[in-house]
Amino acid sequence: MQHVLIIHEVQDYAAWKKVFDAAAGIRFEAGERSYQVLRYDTDANKIVHFSAWTSLAQARAFFESPRLVQIRKDAGVKAPEFIYLEQLEAGTL
């Protein structure tokens, strides 16, 4: 599985979360298979979105699409940082 780590600041978490939840269908269609939403313990509007994707090419195409650029703008996202990751190993202790 391939992963994407996104770190971004939002203007208002509750408003961002509504847009994020509404986009679940298009995220799945694009190849997202699971996700986690986390926040910095010192800043409620600094969000981390960690997700598993069917391919990094699909993830890049999705996140760089004009549609997503506009959705992020509408959701109040400030300067997202995208990190595309290939899993090397996983385990449970």
C-alpha positions in Angstrom: 0.0 0.0 0.0 1.1 3.5 -0.7 0.6 6.4 1.7 0.2 10.2 1.6 1.0 12.4 4.6 -0.5 15.9 4.4 0.3 18.6 6.9 -1.7 21.8 6.7 -3.2 24.6 8.7 -6.9 25.3 8.4 -8.8 28.5 9.3 -11.4 26.6 11.2 -11.3 22.8 12.0 -15.0 22.3 12.2 -15.6 24.0 8.8 -12.7 22.0 7.2 -14.0 18.7 8.6 -17.4 19.2 7.0 -15.8 19.6 3.6 -13.4 16.7 4.3 -16.3 14.4 5.2 -18.4 15.5 2.2 -15.5 14.6 -0.1 -15.3 10.9 1.2 -16.9 9.6 -2.0 -14.5 11.3 -4.4 -11.5 10.4 -2.3 -12.5 6.7 -2.5 -13.1 6.9 -6.2 -9.7 8.4 -6.6 -8.0 5.5 -4.7 -7.9 6.4 -1.0 -8.6 3.3 1.0 -8.1 4.4 4.6 -7.2 7.6 6.5 -6.4 9.1 9.9 -6.9 12.7 10.8 -4.7 14.1 13.6 -3.9 17.5 14.9 -1.0 19.1 16.7 -1.5 19.0 20.4 -0.5 22.7 20.6 -2.6 24.0 17.7 -6.2 22.8 17.0 -6.0 24.1 13.4 -2.8 22.4 12.4 -4.0 19.2 10.8 -2.3 16.0 9.7 -4.1 13.8 7.1 -2.5 10.4 6.8 -4.0 8.1 4.2 -3.4 4.8 2.3 -3.9 4.8 -1.5 -4.0 2.2 -4.2 -1.2 4.1 -6.0 0.9 7.2 -5.6 0.1 8.2 -9.2 -3.6 8.2 -8.4 -3.0 10.2 -5.2 -0.9 12.8 -7.0 -3.4 13.2 -9.8 -6.2 13.6 -7.2 -4.4 16.1 -4.9 -3.0 18.2 -7.8 -6.3 18.3 -9.7 -8.0 21.7 -10.1 -11.1 20.3 -8.4 -9.1 19.6 -5.2 -7.2 22.9 -5.3 -10.6 24.6 -5.2 -12.0 22.3 -2.5 -9.0 23.0 -0.3 -9.4 26.8 -0.9 -13.1 26.5 0.0 -12.3 24.6 3.1 -9.8 27.2 4.3 -6.7 25.2 3.9 -3.4 27.2 4.1 -0.3 26.0 2.3 -0.6 22.2 2.4 2.5 20.1 2.4 2.2 16.7 0.6 4.6 13.8 1.3 4.1 10.7 -0.9 5.4 7.6 0.8 6.0 4.0 -0.2 5.6 1.5 2.7 8.7 -0.6 3.4 7.5 -2.4 6.5 4.6 -2.5 9.0 4.1 -4.3 12.3 2.4 -4.4 15.6 4.2 -4.7 19.0 
